[in-house]
Amino acid sequence: MNFRNLSLGLLTLLLAAFSWQNWAVIRGPIDPETGALATPSRFLWLDLAVSPGMVLLAASALLAVLYLLYTTQVRTSGLVESRRWAREVEAARKLADEAEASRFEQLRGDLETRFEALDTGLRHEMDRSHNVLVAHIAEFEDHMRGEVSDDAASAAKPGAETSPSASSAS
């Protein structure tokens, strides 16, 4: 327990002890001629010349003020703590956002590198395929020219047969 709780508990116990010792006086009669108490108030070993009701009222007011100060202090410390936590959470959120942005930038760089590699590989493969296709077409054209020139030469010869069986035999 902290000092505040101990002091409030002690004050409450003292108030209860005062009320217990002076219960007869609190409920007792007041001298109608003088308006004073018929008997003096006692508190532990002290004789008090004040009204027990006034002592109880003052002690209750003191307890209320102490309670108000205590609750104000608790609320203020709670607000300070929540602000501190809010700042820490904000700093952590900023740090997480920066880390996420850094990861996105790194991912972007990795993807650009991979796409460039794929693009280079694809262009290389397209060039190779183009060259192979051009070579095949050229070979096919050469082959076709060779057959066309062979057919034209045989058709130009006098007495050569142009029957389908003769052309398929060659």
C-alpha positions in Angstrom: 0.0 0.0 0.0 1.2 3.5 -0.7 1.3 6.4 1.7 -2.0 8.0 0.4 -4.0 4.9 1.0 -2.5 4.4 4.5 -3.2 8.0 5.5 -6.8 7.9 4.2 -7.3 4.6 6.1 -5.8 6.0 9.3 -7.9 9.2 9.1 -11.0 7.1 8.6 -10.1 4.9 11.6 -9.5 8.0 13.8 -12.9 9.4 12.7 -14.5 6.1 13.7 -12.7 6.0 17.0 -13.8 9.6 17.8 -17.4 8.8 16.9 -17.4 5.7 19.1 -15.9 7.4 22.1 -18.3 10.4 21.9 -21.5 8.6 20.8 -23.3 9.5 24.0 -22.3 13.2 23.6 -23.3 13.2 19.9 -26.7 11.9 20.8 -26.7 13.6 24.1 -28.5 16.8 25.2 -27.4 20.3 24.9 -27.8 22.6 28.0 -30.8 24.9 27.0 -29.7 27.8 29.1 -26.1 28.1 27.9 -26.5 26.3 24.5 -23.3 24.4 25.4 -22.9 20.7 25.6 -23.8 19.1 28.8 -20.6 17.0 28.7 -17.3 17.8 26.9 -16.1 15.8 23.9 -13.3 13.3 24.3 -10.8 12.2 21.7 -8.5 9.4 22.9 -6.8 11.2 25.9 -7.9 14.8 25.0 -10.9 16.7 26.2 -12.3 18.9 23.4 -14.6 21.9 24.0 -16.1 21.7 20.5 -19.2 20.1 19.3 -18.7 16.5 18.2 -20.9 17.1 15.2 -18.5 19.9 14.1 -15.5 17.5 14.5 -17.3 14.9 12.4 -18.2 17.5 9.8 -14.7 18.8 9.6 -13.2 15.3 9.4 -15.7 14.3 6.7 -14.9 17.5 4.7 -11.2 16.7 5.0 -11.8 13.1 3.8 -13.9 14.5 0.8 -11.1 16.9 -0.1 -8.4 14.2 0.2 -10.6 11.9 -1.9 -11.1 14.6 -4.5 -7.3 15.3 -4.6 -6.6 11.6 -4.9 -9.0 11.0 -7.7 -7.7 14.1 -9.5 -4.2 12.7 -9.2 -5.2 9.3 -10.4 -7.0 10.7 -13.4 -4.1 13.0 -14.3 -1.6 10.2 -14.1 -3.9 8.1 -16.2 -4.1 10.8 -18.8 -0.3 11.4 -18.8 0.2 7.6 -19.2 -2.3 7.3 -22.0 -0.6 10.2 -23.8 2.8 8.6 -23.4 1.3 5.3 -24.8 -0.3 7.2 -27.6 3.1 8.8 -28.5 4.8 5.4 -28.3 2.1 3.8 -30.5 2.4 6.6 -33.0 6.1 6.2 -33.1 5.8 2.4 -33.6 3.2 3.0 -36.3 5.5 5.4 -38.1 8.3 2.9 -37.8 6.1 0.1 -39.2 5.0 2.3 -42.1 8.6 3.2 -42.9 9.6 -0.4 -42.8 6.6 -1.4 -45.0 7.5 1.4 -47.5 11.1 0.2 -47.5 9.9 -3.4 -48.1 7.7 -2.2 -51.0 10.6 -0.3 -52.5 12.8 -3.4 -52.2 10.0 -5.5 -53.7 9.6 -3.0 -56.6 13.4 -3.1 -57.2 13.4 -6.9 -57.2 10.4 -7.1 -59.5 12.0 -4.6 -61.9 15.2 -6.6 -62.0 13.3 -9.8 -62.6 11.2 -8.2 -65.3 14.3 -6.8 -67.0 15.9 -10.2 -66.9 12.7 -11.8 -68.3 12.5 -9.1 -71.0 16.2 -9.6 -71.9 15.7 -13.4 -72.0 12.5 -13.1 -74.0 14.1 -10.7 -76.5 17.1 -13.0 -76.9 14.7 -16.0 -77.4 12.6 -14.0 -79.9 15.8 -13.0 -81.8 17.0 -16.6 -81.8 13.5 -17.9 -83.0 13.4 -15.2 -85.6 16.9 -16.2 -86.9 15.9 -19.8 -87.0 12.6 -19.0 -88.7 14.4 -16.8 -91.3 16.9 -19.6 -91.9 14.1 -22.2 -92.4 12.3 -19.9 -94.7 15.4 -19.2 -96.7 16.1 -22.9 -96.9 12.6 -23.6 -97.9 12.8 -20.9 -100.6 16.1 -22.4 -101.8 14.5 -25.8 -101.9 11.5 -24.5 -103.8 13.7 -22.6 -106.3 15.7 -25.8 -106.9 12.5 -27.8 -107.6 11.0 -25.1 -109.7 14.2 -24.7 -111.7 14.4 -28.6 -112.1 10.8 -28.7 -113.3 11.3 -25.8 -115.6 14.4 -27.3 -117.1 12.7 -30.6 -117.7 9.7 -28.9 -119.3 12.0 -26.9 -121.6 13.6 -30.0 -123.0 12.1 -31.2 -126.2 10.6 -34.7 -126.0 10.6 -34.8 -122.3 7.6 -36.3 -120.7 5.5 -34.2 -118.5 3.4 -37.0 -117.1 2.6 -37.1 -113.4 4.5 -40.4 -113.0 7.6 -38.9 -114.5 7.6 -35.8 -112.3 6.9 -37.9 -109.2 9.8 -40.2 -110.0 12.3 -37.4 -109.7 
